[in-house]
């Protein structure tokens, strides 16, 4: 018997967004569903919400106020002579998704059932669903029927763990963005670390990199990370590639590297050696005397699909970063020869010219890998157009590259424009993909869209995220949370296990920032304030086991 360590919490709806109102069907006393009530049915119905069908179907759309993972619980009184009522229940990450028909604007039950028919019983309690949602529509299906509802509650299933890391600054929008990124990753921390709670409820190891970066900044350690790393390792016997993609096996190495630097768990790292060393040899096979010999499958990010130079640039950058990270890990594991071979392959790649193909993501990866000048890259590729052309996944690396160029104000502006744009449209978690052009004449995701407005969820997207299939809670999009902790709070780990940490804040246009960062030894607490002459005054508290360096 395996015990589910997750917590179940119950949430009542905040708003009634829509209900049927016509002579064929109607809904009565619906506001009673917004009231907190006992979760015990009784023999006598007291102020019920009634769905009543004559020749039509009565329906109601509920808004629970924020993105949730789980299902919904119905507490029902009378439902007529049949003693049961057939209901259609539709979940949605947007209001319009919950209102959609199967196949409409790519509406789907992929990965998790979000549109289903169930029976509710006389004096009954019924639970439905296991998905990501904020909105629930309930329809009574049979003619000449009725249903008395005592309550409809969301069943929120999550890991009840404390937020150890924190971030607060003089800009409330950045505070909200940090919190939204943290919550997006937290929602995806179920039994394993998923990419999305509605769709992509899978261990996508490449997508995990920004997720793990956020998780380190917020929670420090969580067992979903090693559990997921080990799962994908054991599911991928060599010479297979993780998730079928060579680039994703590289991400596994980069996560192992960052996880070791955060937690300093040498016994766990030793457990990876038997897999790491032969994987490293496979990756070195892409490096020939003349430089990179890429595989046929260059996929690294959807934004570069169809752009071979950009795909090649990202692939070479990832490979170079993975080889360097592998060399560090091999030295730690006392595998000096393997480390030397990895560095030798890295030096060949460093001499191999490569293009960004006009892609911001590819240009950023080249800069981060040291294959392009960060200043020139930021000036010529990353800054023009602001957030245009940004990817929700590798946008994290665009921020990293801009920071390498010293453009902290530009980074903050980009975060406000791109991730703030999602919040402006009603997001409570960050989306699988977003284009700021989608904001033109767009309705919010938490409203019934008027005919003269664009449905930003149903009318947008491409590749695997067209229309309502698109996930509105995707961990790979949460990068700004990690970036703000790393660069604005200024936390940079110098030695494994956070034994040595550099604190170098970059406030940009902010007047102050304060927050905490979790280490295996306790919390680092910092506050930075900009003085009238532009200099920054800092207050820092750290555990005794952590050596603080200030630059």
Secondary structure, DSSP 8 states (H G I E B T S, - for coil): ------EEEEEE-SEEEEE-BSSSEEEESGGGGGS---S---SS--S-EEEEESSS--EEEEEEEEEEEEEEEEEE----TTSEEEEEEEEESSHHHHT--TTGGG---SSS--EEEEEEETTEEEEEEEEEEEEEEEEE-STTEEEEEEEEEEEEEE-------EEEES-HHHHHHHHHHHHHHHHTBSSSB-SBSSS--S--TTTHHHHHHHHHHHTS--HHHHHHHHHHHHTS-TTS-GGG-HHHHHHHHHHHHHHHHHH--HHHHHHTHHHHHHHHHHHHTTEETTEE---S---S-GGGTT-HHHHHHHHHHHHHHHHHHHHHHHHHTT-HHHHHHHHHHHHHHHTS----TT-HHHHHHHHHTTSS-HHHHIIIIISTTTTTT--TTTHHHHHHHHHHTT-HHHHHHHHHHHHHHHHHTT-SS--S---GGGGTTEE-TTS---TTSEETTTT---TT--GGGS-SSBGGG-HHHHHIIIIIS-EEEEEGGGTEEEE----TT-SEEEEEEEETTEEEEEEEEE-TTS-EEEEEE--TTSEEEE-
